[in-house]
Amino acid sequence: MSLIIRVGMAEYKAARSPATLVTLGLGSCVGVVLYDRVKKIGGLAHVMLPDSRLSSQKDFNPGKFADTAIDALLQDMLKLGANRKSDIISKIAGGAQMFKMKAESSVMQIGKRNVEAVKAKLNELDIKIVAEDVEGNYGRTIEFFCETGELTIKTIGHGVRIL
C-alpha cells in the first residue's frame, strides 16, 4: 500500500514512488503535477493565484502563486534526485470558473488566469505539459500516483478521468 500525501491549498509537496499525492477541491485553483518518469519522483502544487507580484507582503507563501510554487516544487524534486534536464513532464488540472459573472471581466476570471500563468511558467522552464483537464465550471479532486505517473481527476457530475 502506498503512502498518501495530502497537499493543501497553497501547498506543494514532492515524493518518491510508491507515494500518492492528493489535493482536494480544485475550483479556480490549478493542480500542477511535475513528474520524473525515470526516477518516479513526483510533485504536486495547489496553486491559488497567478503571480506573486500581486502579493502585498514581502514574506509570502511561495506555494500560493504559479510563478513561485512551480519553482519551489521543482527544487524539492531535485533534492529527491529528479533529473531536471530531460525527464520531467507536467500534467495540470483545475482553473475552473466556479461562479457565473454578468460582465466578462478578466480580473474576475481567476481560473483562466491561473491556467495561463501555470502554462507560461512551465514553458519558461521548458517543461512539457503532456496532459491537462482545465477550465470549465466544475471543481476537481486529483490524485497523482508516483509509481505509474497516472493522474486521476474526480468530479461531481463529470465523472472520473485518468490522464
PyMOL commands that set and color helices and strands:
alter all, ss='L'
color gray80, all
select helices_A, chain A and resi 52-54+62-64+66-79+110-124
alter helices_A, ss='H'
color red, helices_A
select strands_A, chain A and resi 4-6+12-16+20-26+30-36+41-47+88-94+128-134+140-145+151-154+160-162
alter strands_A, ss='S'
color yellow, strands_A
deselect
rebuild
show_as cartoon
